[in-house]
């Protein structure tokens, strides 16, 4: 059965089915005679199992564990369902209170309710421009369920619509973070990238804690984006990963700048300069890595960085020598420059 037929019979959108495929939850494993991917009976059975578990309120990560992990404990699932149900009851009570307010108000208030329903349905519109327009022009976007916005953001491949969803998520009730954090472990690299980018843009303590936890993520890209985001917030825990980014050349210029800002904010320029020096002396360090590390010292304005750069002027590597000399000259120019009054 092709994706369009599955969407029609299962009551799901093709975008959601593609999202399931992207995160490795339900993927079409058969082929038609024309070579198109199709859903086998086993695929359809798994899809209905996924939807059954989702109807109980399970996030997609827990659905995967329940279906794929042979060590998954049913009692733990029941505990999660109880907790999720309690949260859902609280949300329903809040919705009930809002509906009562609408009923007690002017009849025009019902237009707002209908507009909210239309907006939720509009998130699944086939045209990206229409999805973006609905998000940017809706008066009640701040009242949309944050989890729905987060899931739509993870499934969105149009950058303009993704930006509008991120904007809407920022104006919502502050939820949706759990959905994004769970997606950091999605099988699809692009979904992980969208998730960490969305977490970076959420200005809460909970998001900061999530970025700190992501510094140990097995995906280099997730670690790097988390380190840049956390470092921009002043999180010192990002410094070791930022230094590793300089070494491996992953957004090394941005990483060095954030390291410099952290050093200035926390007064750690000398300590970070010594850490850079240690990497420079590490056996087997490549010439390119040593050049990037030397350049990073220019962001660490302090006595230790000046000392290390002075020593590097006599480095055996000519490229390192030139960078060190240039950085020293720039540092001296900054020191001589009169402060603004």
C-alpha positions in Angstrom: 0.0 0.0 0.0 1.4 3.4 -1.0 1.8 6.3 1.4 -1.2 8.2 0.1 -3.4 5.1 0.5 -2.2 4.5 4.0 -2.8 8.2 4.9 -6.3 8.0 3.6 -7.3 4.8 5.3 -5.4 5.4 8.6 -6.6 9.0 9.0 -3.0 10.3 9.1 -1.3 12.9 7.0 1.5 12.0 4.6 3.7 14.4 6.4 3.3 12.5 9.7 3.9 9.2 7.9 7.1 10.7 6.4 8.1 11.8 9.9 7.6 8.3 11.3 9.8 7.1 8.4 12.5 9.7 9.1 12.8 8.9 12.8 12.8 5.1 12.1 9.5 4.4 13.8 7.5 3.0 10.9 9.1 2.7 7.5 7.7 1.2 4.3 9.7 -2.0 3.6 8.0 -3.3 0.5 8.4 -2.3 -3.2 5.8 -2.0 -5.9 6.4 -3.4 -9.4 7.3 0.1 -10.4 9.9 0.4 -7.7 8.0 2.6 -5.3 8.3 2.1 -1.6 5.1 0.6 -0.1 3.8 -0.5 3.3 3.7 -4.2 3.9 1.1 -5.9 6.1 3.7 -6.0 8.9 4.4 -2.3 8.4 0.7 -1.5 8.7 0.4 -3.7 11.8 3.2 -1.7 13.4 1.6 1.6 12.3 -1.6 0.7 14.1 0.3 -0.4 17.2 2.1 3.0 17.2 -1.2 4.9 16.8 -2.8 2.8 19.6 0.0 3.6 22.0 0.0 7.2 21.0 -3.8 7.4 21.7 -2.9 6.5 25.3 -0.7 9.6 25.4 2.7 8.1 25.0 5.5 10.2 23.4 7.0 8.7 20.3 10.2 7.8 22.2 8.3 5.7 24.7 6.3 4.1 21.8 9.5 3.0 20.2 10.8 1.5 23.5 7.5 -0.4 24.1 7.7 -1.9 20.6 11.4 -2.5 20.1 13.1 -2.9 23.5 12.8 -6.6 24.7 13.8 -5.4 28.2 11.1 -2.8 28.4 9.2 -3.3 31.7 5.4 -3.1 31.3 5.0 -1.8 34.8 7.2 1.2 34.0 5.0 1.8 31.0 1.9 1.8 33.2 3.6 4.3 35.6 4.4 6.6 32.6 0.8 6.3 31.4 -0.5 7.2 34.8 1.7 10.3 35.0 0.8 11.2 31.4 -2.9 10.8 32.1 -2.6 13.0 35.2 -0.9 15.7 33.1 -3.5 15.3 30.4 -6.3 15.7 33.0 -4.7 18.9 34.2 -4.6 20.2 30.6 -8.2 19.2 30.0 -9.3 21.0 33.2 -7.5 24.1 32.0 -9.2 23.8 28.6 -12.6 23.3 30.3 -12.0 26.5 32.3 -11.2 28.3 29.1 -14.3 26.9 27.3 -16.5 28.0 30.2 -15.0 31.5 29.9 -15.8 31.5 26.2 -19.4 30.4 26.8 -19.9 33.1 29.5 -18.4 35.8 27.2 -19.6 37.4 24.0 -20.7 35.1 21.1 -17.8 36.5 19.0 -15.4 34.6 21.3 -16.4 31.3 19.6 -14.7 32.6 16.5 -11.5 32.5 18.4 -12.0 28.9 19.3 -12.9 27.9 15.7 -9.8 29.8 14.6 -7.6 27.8 16.9 -9.0 24.5 15.6 -8.5 25.7 12.1 -4.9 26.6 12.9 -4.1 23.2 14.3 -5.5 21.6 11.2 -3.6 24.1 9.0 -0.3 22.9 10.4 -0.8 19.9 8.1 -1.5 21.9 5.0 0.3 20.7 1.9 1.6 24.1 0.9 4.5 25.5 3.0 3.5 29.1 2.3 0.0 28.4 3.7 1.4 26.8 6.8 3.7 29.8 7.4 0.9 32.3 6.8 -1.4 30.6 9.2 1.2 30.7 12.0 2.3 34.3 11.5 -1.2 35.7 11.1 -3.1 33.7 13.7 -4.2 35.8 16.7 -4.3 32.8 19.1 -1.0 31.2 18.3 0.2 31.6 21.9 -2.7 29.4 23.1 -1.8 26.4 20.9 -0.6 23.3 22.6 3.2 23.6 22.7 3.7 19.8 22.2 1.8 20.0 18.9 4.0 22.9 17.8 7.1 21.0 18.8 6.1 17.9 16.9 5.2 19.9 13.9 8.6 21.7 14.1 10.5 18.3 14.1 8.6 17.2 11.1 8.9 20.4 9.1 11.5 20.5 6.3 10.7 24.0 5.0 13.1 26.5 6.7 10.6 29.4 6.5 7.8 27.3 8.1 10.3 26.0 10.7 11.1 29.5 11.7 7.5 30.4 12.0 6.9 27.3 14.2 9.9 28.3 16.4 8.4 31.7 16.8 5.0 30.3 17.7 6.6 27.9 20.1 8.4 30.8 21.8 5.0 32.5 22.3 3.3 29.4 23.7 2.8 28.3 27.3 6.5 27.2 27.6 5.8 23.5 27.0 7.1 21.3 24.2 10.6 21.0 25.6 10.1 17.3 26.6 9.2 16.5 23.0 12.3 18.3 21.7 14.6 16.7 24.2 13.3 13.2 23.3 14.0 13.9 19.7 17.7 14.5 20.4 18.0 10.7 20.3 16.0 10.3 17.0 17.7 8.0 14.5 17.4 10.6 11.8 20.3 13.2 11.9 18.2 16.0 10.5 15.5 15.5 13.2 18.2 15.6 15.9 19.6 18.8 14.3 16.1 20.4 14.3 15.6 19.4 17.9 18.8 20.8 19.3 18.4 24.0 17.3 14.9 24.4 18.8 16.1 23.8 22.3 18.8 26.5 21.9 16.1 29.0 21.1 14.1 28.3 24.3 15.2 30.8 27.0 14.4 28.8 30.1 16.4 27.2 32.9 14.9 23.8 31.8 16.3 24.3 28.3 19.7 25.3 29.7 19.7 22.0 31.7 18.8 20.1 28.5 21.7 21.7 26.6 24.1 20.8 29.5 22.9 17.2 29.3 23.4 17.2 25.5 27.1 17.9 25.9 27.6 14.2 26.4 25.5 13.2 23.3 27.1 10.7 21.0 26.3 12.9 17.9 29.1 15.4 17.4 26.7 17.8 15.7 24.3 17.7 18.7 27.2 18.3 21.1 28.5 21.2 19.0 25.2 23.0 18.7 24.5 22.4 22.4 27.9 23.8 23.4 27.5 26.9 21.2 24.0 27.5 22.6 25.0 26.9 26.2 28.2 28.9 25.9 26.2 31.9 24.5 24.1 31.7 27.7 27.3 31.9 29.8 27.4 28.2 30.7 31.0 27.3 31.7 30.3 23.6 31.2 30.4 24.2 27.4 34.1 25.1 27.5 35.6 21.6 27.0 33.4 20.8 24.1 34.0 24.2 22.5 37.8 23.6 22.8 37.3 20.1 21.1 35.4 21.9 18.3 38.4 24.1 17.7 40.6 21.1 17.6 38.5 19.2 15.1 37.6 22.2 13.0 33.8 22.1 13.6 32.5 25.7 13.6 35.9 26.5 15.2 35.7 30.3 14.6 32.3 30.5 16.4 33.6 28.1 19.1 36.7 30.3 19.8 34.6 33.4 20.0 32.2 31.9 22.5 35.2 30.6 24.5 36.5 34.2 24.6 33.1 35.5 25.8 33.1 32.8 28.5 36.6 33.8 29.6 35.6 37.4 29.9 32.4 36.7 31.7 33.9 34.3 34.3 37.5 35.5 34.5 38.9 32.2 33.2 41.1 33.5 30.4 44.3 32.1 31.9 42.8 28.7 32.7 41.4 28.3 29.2 44.7 29.5 27.6 46.5 26.8 29.5 44.0 24.3 28.2 44.7 25.5 24.7 48.4 25.2 25.4 48.0 21.6 26.5 46.2 20.8 23.2 48.9 22.5 21.3 51.5 20.2 22.9 49.5 17.0 22.6 51.4 14.4 20.6 49.9 13.8 17.2 48.1 17.2 17.0 47.7 18.0 13.3 49.2 21.2 11.9 45.7 22.4 11.0 44.5 21.9 14.5 47.5 23.6 16.0 46.9 26.6 13.7 43.3 26.8 14.8 44.3 26.6 18.5 46.9 29.3 18.0 44.3 31.6 16.5 41.8 30.8 19.3 44.4 32.2 21.8 43.7 35.7 20.4 40.2 35.5 21.9 41.6 34.8 25.4 42.9 38.2 26.3 45.1 37.6 29.3 48.6 37.1 30.6 48.7 33.3 29.9 47.5 33.7 26.3 50.1 36.3 25.7 52.8 34.0 27.2 51.8 31.1 25.0 51.6 33.2 21.9 55.1 34.6 22.6 56.5 31.1 22.8 54.7 30.1 19.6 56.5 32.8 17.7 59.5 30.4 17.7 57.4 27.3 16.9 58.9 24.8 14.3 55.7 25.2 12.2 56.0 28.3 10.0 52.2 28.7 9.7 51.8 28.6 13.5 54.6 31.2 13.8 52.9 33.6 11.5 49.6 33.3 13.2 51.1 33.7 16.6 53.0 36.9 15.5 49.9 38.3 14.0 47.8 37.6 17.1 50.4 39.1 19.4 50.4 42.3 17.2 46.6 42.5 17.4 46.7 42.0 21.2 49.2 44.8 21.6 47.2 47.1 19.4 44.2 46.4 21.6 46.2 47.2 24.7 47.5 50.5 23.2 44.1 51.6 22.0 42.6 54.3 24.3 39.4 53.3 26.0 36.2 55.0 24.9 34.9 57.7 27.1 
